[in-house]
């Protein structure tokens, strides 16, 4: 006997199944056989490969080009004997590594959560005797007994069922419990439609059953998800990919320039020691030591902002990744929808009724719909046919509603909960009706008959029946008209109404009644004929209103929204139409069976063309995400079930429901929505775009200083001139001054029209040509400033220390103006100076409220610069000299030529060109 993960057990007849598993459908296994199989297959719990040891995961945090640069800078300072500065630089790398380690360690719990999800006690038949055993002790061939409330302990092929219904929503995405049967199915039946199987981790909501274990541990469907989580690539985000490329390029450029400086200097007659100092100074000046810290701080501020908008970030780069998303793949059940069945349409007495309100809350209205007009009903005088239809739904019912805080939940079947809720909206109380007409007997729902019936003690006694339209219509001879009178049944009219409701994605149930003589029990013969048709109720798991608005906002921002669900294709298409989830060709839907017969290229085309993917298996969700990524998209994936976990981990950013989602999904995701609301994604996208905008500003501010310093040192070395700035002074500018002045940019508000722009082209480099030209231009300005002022001050004062100090202070003064020019405050001031007072007055007032961060940063940096030159301790440490008032005023003069830059660089990013999602 072989435990196969891919074998189609649902396609086997009982005798073939028993033969393959070498077991007994009546008595199960013997204890001796159980022991032998336990030895062969091991415990029924998920096994996963050991993760990397903690020490290795920690050291891998240093495996980044930017950290290579910092480690190199620290090494250089250590070689020069500046151990204090070396330890400062290494401290920055250590902090970055610790943050990354802590964030990634949280994700390691994902597979452990899967193991916990399938651990339970179960009842098993061995040698014909029922035994309670831990689910870990099950083996293939065991005969398991299921009853309402049980968690399914392994993958089972069902052999006996009695009204068995199983909640598989966490695995398949199906929003309502699935009715099970023992009928043999075709081998290509999709996972969500294998009604003769019960899968590990799902819950029995109703009825009883008996099944044979066909897969345990990692061979189960949940086990295969566990393995795909292990095997899935932990993809980097667009931001990390761009920084890696940028850092590698910068590293090669620094090493090349430093080597060039050293070699050329020696060739021109310079000493080994002086040229080594020049090469080291050049390397240190070119390294943006403050950049990793600024990036971390900017992302952390973005995390804090998102938390205030119900989005919790587990991995820092995910902050920016959402801002560059081109596609959001969303699960339907519980993410776009309420995950609560709701009656929305009723047909009774030949009249149509519409029901408002969502979920199981009794709040909502019922209105009569006729000729395109809707009229609110007087609840004190309900139409007779409507009242009877609603009463049937409440009384022919085994569930109840329960209020938990502000929320209403169903205890029992979601469909029955919807019937109680709509009755409450009409003023009919379940308690009141039950007291007035207590139940005497019932026929429980059975798949063979497709209906449920209850007998009630009324005058006269009455039987209420609910079930499928087909099952009830053939038992009805009459129907109620608008006045509540029995008339001849019009089956054609009823079928037309059923088709209309089904066309809108509604699940339709029929209701009927029959008055009988005094009796205390009923059987199927009592409801075989002469029923009076009462009406239809159409229900659906409705979309969240706020999610509809969020979908439209995403489309306005140029982001495609695609629905990927395990639910029925008709239901998914109807929800998509309501929410506006569509492409230019409308709502294009693909089913799981269609995808199963496609090759890789066809799946890629379907992923791009489709807007709805229904009845998809977990592996297909993963395929779709990979296909979209292969076509150049930055993919965000939302979900809440176990079945969503592999795709969440594969996506550029996985978004899980923090409130109603499974622990597995939460651990696999990079971001959690604390309010389980798709609408919060729009806010997170906005914050992500703001973070990227501010990171670009930070780069535009930091790099020109490095460029100016590097040019100054390079040219001085090549001309055999004295260095205008020493390596230790460079470190002060790059670490202390830069961070103090750059951090305020992380608090910048979003720019106007940010969410009206399409997503950035993922191929766009971190340094766009426009941004590079600006950085180059300001770098040249800084070089002229440092080199020119140093040479002038040295020739007029004869003091090299004073000349270097003046050059540094003049550079900082010019940086203040440059900082203002790229900030929102600076942009507003520039617009004000251009005469656009009326157009921006109100906006400027709003954005100036964020200016204190900028002004505090400038004030702090200025205070430190005063200490840098005027305090004797700093003079000793950094080889600076105190300046006179006149010298200070001279240092402020470069602020004037920098002011025109404010008119030239008042915006970092131009409006993005339309991006269609194709990188090829």
C-alpha positions, 0 to 999 in steps of 0.5 A, a space after each residue: 500500500 502506497 500513500 500517494 499525494 497525487 492519487 485520485 482517491 475520489 475516483 475510486 469505488 469503495 471496494 477498490 479503495 479498501 483493496 488499495 489501502 488494504 483495510 476494512 470498511 466495517 472494522 478498520 485496522 488491527 492494532 498490529 497493522 496500525 503499529 506496522 504502518 505507524 513505523 512506516 509512515 510516522 506520526 500524523 503531523 507535518 514534518 518540515 526541513 530544519 530552518 537555518 540556525 539562528 547564527 547563520 540567519 543573523 550573519 546573512 543579514 550582512 549579505 547586502 551590498 550597502 552593508 559591504 560598503 559600510 563594513 569596508 568603511 569601518 575596516 578602512 577607519 580601523 586600518 587608519 587607527 580611528 577605532 572610535 569611528 570604525 566602531 560607530 560605522 560597524 554599530 550602524 551595520 549591526 543595528 541594520 542587521 538586528 532589525 532585519 533578523 528580528 523581522 525575518 524571525 517572525 516568518 519562521 512560525 508559519 509552518 509551525 502554525 500549520 502543524 498546530 492547525 491539524 492536531 486534535 482528538 479523533 474517534 477511530 474504528 479499530 477491529 470494529 471498536 470505537 476508540 478515542 486517539 490523538 490525531 497524530 496516531 492515525 495511519 493510512 487505512 484507519 476508519 475515522 468517525 466524524 460528527 458535528 463539531 469535529 475537526 477533520 484529522 487527516 485526508 479522508 475518503 468518505 464511505 458513509 454520510 448522514 447529512 454531513 456538511 463540512 466547512 472547507 473555507 480555509 482550504 478552498 475559499 468556499 464561503 458556505 459549508 459543503 454538503 458531502 456524499 459518497 458518490 464516485 467522482 471523475 478523476 479531474 474533479 477540482 479540489 473544491 468539488 470533491 464532495 466524497 472527500 474530507 480534508 485535514 484541518 476542515 470542520 464538520 458543521 452538521 451531520 455525521 460521517 465515516 471515512 477512511 484515511 488516505 493521506 496523513 502528515 505531509 501527504 495531505 492537502 494541507 501538508 502540500 501547502 506546508 511544503 510549498 511554503 518551504 519551497 517558495 522563493 522569498 522574493 525581494 521587493 522592488 525597493 531592495 532589488 533597486 538598492 542592491 543594484 545601486 549599491 553594487 554599482 556604487 561599490 564598483 565605482 568607489 573601488 575603481 576611483 580609489 584605485 585610479 587615484 592611488 595609481 595616478 598619484 604615484 605616477 605623478 610623484 606622490 608618496 605612498 602614504 599621501 596617496 593612500 590617505 587620498 584614496 581612503 578619503 576618496 572611498 570614505 567620501 563616496 560612500 553614503 554612510 548615512 543612507 542605510 540608516 536613513 532608509 531604515 528610519 524612513 521605512 520605520 516612519 512609514 510603518 508607524 503611519 500605516 499602523 494608524 491606518 489599520 495596516 501592520 507591517 512585518 517586513 520593512 521593505 514591504 512598506 514601499 513595495 505596496 506603493 509600487 504594486 501594479 496588480 492586487 490579487 484578492 481572495 473573495 471570501 472575507 476579504 472583498 466580502 463580508 463572509 456572512 451570507 445575506 438574503 438580498 432578494 425575495 419572490 413571494 406572492 408574485 411580488 419582488 422584494 429587495 433587502 438591505 443591510 449586510 451580515 447577520 445583523 437584524 438592521 436593514 429594510 425590506 422594500 417592494 420592487 415593481 416597475 423599477 420603483 421600490 417602496 418601503 414596506 409597513 412592517 406592521 402589515 406584511 403581505 401574507 405570502 411574504 410573511 409566510 415565506 419568512 416564517 418558513 425560513 425561521 421555523 424550518 431552521 436548526 440555527 440561531 443568531 448570537 450577538 457578540 459585542 457589536 457583531 452578530 454571529 450565527 451558531 449553526 449553518 450560515 445559510 440558516 443564519 441569513 434566513 433568521 436575519 431577514 426575518 428579524 428585519 421584517 419584525 419576525 422574532 425567532 423566539 416569538 414564532 417558536 413559542 407560537 408554533 413549537 416544533 413537534 417533529 422534523 425531517 433533517 436535510 439529506 442530499 438524497 431528498 434536497 430538503 428539510 421539513 418541520 412540523 409545528 403545533 399550530 391551528 391547524 398543524 402546519 408543515 414548513 419545507 425548505 430546500 432546492 427549487 427542483 426538489 420542492 416544485 415537483 412536490 407543490 400543486 399550488 402557490 400563494 398569490 399577493 393576497 395570500 390565497 392559494 392558486 394553481 402553481 405556475 412553475 414556469 414563472 417560478 423557474 424564470 425568477 430562479 434564473 434571474 436570481 442565479 444570474 446575479 450570483 444568488 444562491 436560491 432556496 425555495 419554501 413551501 407549506 402544508 396544513 395537516 390533521 392533528 399529528 405528532 410526527 412526519 415522514 417523507 410521505 407527508 411532504 411528497 405532494 400537495 405542498 403550497 409554494 410560498 416563495 424564493 429567497 436569494 442570498 449571497 456573501 455580499 461585498 463590503 461597501 467600503 471595499 467597492 470604493 477601495 477597488 475603484 480608488 485602486 483602479 484610479 491609481 492605475 492598479 489592476 484588481 483581480 479576484 482569485 477565489 475557490 468559490 463558484 464562478 457564477 458567484 465570483 463573476 457576480 461579485 466582481 460585476 458589483 465591485 467593478 473588478 474587470 478589465 477593458 474587456 469586462 469581467 473575464 472569468 476563468 475556472 480552475 478546470 480551465 487553468 488545469 488544462 493550460 500550459 505555462 504560456 496559456 496560464 500567463 496569458 489568462 493571468 493578464 487577461 482575466 479579472 476573476 479566477 474561480 474554483 482555483 486550487 492552492 497550487 493554481 493561486 501560486 501559479 497565477 501570482 508567478 505568472 503575473 510576476 513573470 510578466 513584469 508586474 509587482 504583485 500584492 496578494 491578499 488572503 485569509 485562509 490556509 489555502 492563501 499562504 503559499 501565494 502570500 509568501 510568493 507575492 512581492 507583498 502578501 497581505 493577510 487578515 489580522 482579525 479573521 484570517 488564519 494564523 498560517 496566512 498571518 505568518 506568511 504575509 508581509 502585512 496584516 490588515 487589523 480591520 480585515 478591510 480591503 479598503 485599508 489597502 488603498 490607504 497602505 498603497 498611498 503611504 507606500 507611494 509617499 515612502 518611496 517619494 520621500 526616499 527619492 528625496 533623501 537620495 537626491 539630498 544625500 548623494 550630491 554631498 558625496 559627489 562634491 566631496 569625491 570630486 574635490 578629493 579626486 581633483 586635489 589628489 590628481 593636481 597634487 594639492 592639499 586635501 580641502 577636506 579630511 576623511 574624518 571630516 567627511 565622516 562627520 558630514 556623511 553620518 552626523 550632518 546628513 542624518 540630522 538633515 535627511 530624517 525630516 524628509 521621512 515625515 514629508 506628507 504626500 504630494 498633490 495627486 499622488 493617487 491619481 498617478 499610475 504605478 511606477 514602471 518597475 523597470 525604472 531605476 532608483 536613479 532616473 536620468 532626470 534625478 541623476 542630472 540633478 544630483 550631478 549638477 548639485 555635486 558640481 556646485 558643491 565641488 566648486 564651493 568646497 574647492 574654491 572656498 578652501 583655496 581662497 581661505 587658505 590663501 587669505 588666512 594661511 591657516 589650513 584648518 580654518 580653510 577646511 572649516 570654512 569650506 565645510 560650513 559653507 557647504 552645510 549652509 548651501 545644503 540648508 537651501 537645497 534641503 528646502 528646495 526639495 521639501 514640500 515646504 520649499 515647493 510651496 514657498 517657490 509656488 508662492 514666490 511665483 505668484 500662485 498665492 490663490 491656487 496654493 494658499 489653502 494647500 500650503 497652510 495644510 502642508 506647513 503644519 508638517 514643517 516643524 520636523 524640517 525646521 527642527 532638523 535644520 536647527 539641530 544640524 546648525 547647532 551641531 555645526 557651531 559646536 563642530 567649529 567653535 568647541 575645542 574638543 571638536 577642534 581636536 577630534 576633527 582638525 577644525 578651527 574656530 571661526 570669526 563672525 566675519 568668516 561665518 558671514 562669508 560661509 553663509 554667502 553660498 546660500 545665495 547662488 543655491 536659491 536659484 536651485 529652488 526654482 530648478 529642483 522644486 520637484 524630484 519626480 515628474 508625473 509618471 508616464 502611463 504604465 501598462 504592466 509590460 516590462 518586456 
